[in-house]
Amino acid sequence: MYVLAVVAGAWLVNREAQRTRLPITFDEIMNFGILVMFAGIAGGRAYYVAFNWDFYARHPGEILQIWHGGLAIHGGLVTGVLAGWLYLRKHPVPLWPFADAVAPAIMLGQVFGRFGNFMNGDAHGVPTNLPWGVVFPPASIAGRQFPGQPIHPVMLYELALNLIFFLVMMRLRLRPHRPGFIFCLYFVFYALSRAAVTGWRADDLWLGPVRAPYVASAVMVALFGFIIWRWRLWEGEGKVTRR
């Protein structure tokens, strides 16, 4: 799913770069996507390990064993954005217009990612009596925690929300706006979708008595919502090329 996300995302970014006449090649976009992917995996793992340090301090050999589970997207977003910014510093492409081109691809990548979670039986929900509850195989992470029990397929809930927000972003990108609007909107949309499903997640990280995704989502909505409002990023002038 990571590979599909990078390939589909690179194709989408390349089309958007051509539409907006950004000076970047497809090979450079692919390099950007691969770098951001690995940086995101590293950051997601570091974030998860930090929140579960009591376990990993006793089992340091588990830190690099990501196939046992344990990637947190909020950490991956931080390191992914940082890696992307460092990459773009060496290329003569406008930062914010390119960030706007990349943002919908990130949301689309998460659609692939949540489908991968569903097929893998991780990032799973809590038990439910609803008719669409899913019983995961005993060997999966969800199946080991809730053997034989139907649970909320929260991966599919978030997949649907991510897909809806992706389509909204693809529509809004065609309207006049200031550079950075679509990029900031991504964080608001992702925060809303994550907060909407986190109450049904069985594997959330916690900050004391509060689920960490609620805190991260509140910070993202407040920060990027303020940036959109403060600089009126939804405003723009002129016509937008549609393709």
Summary of the structure (lengths in Angstrom):
residues: 243
radius of gyration: 18.7
end to end distance: 26.9
largest distance: 59.4
contacts: 758
relative contact order: 0.12
helix: 66%
strand: 4%
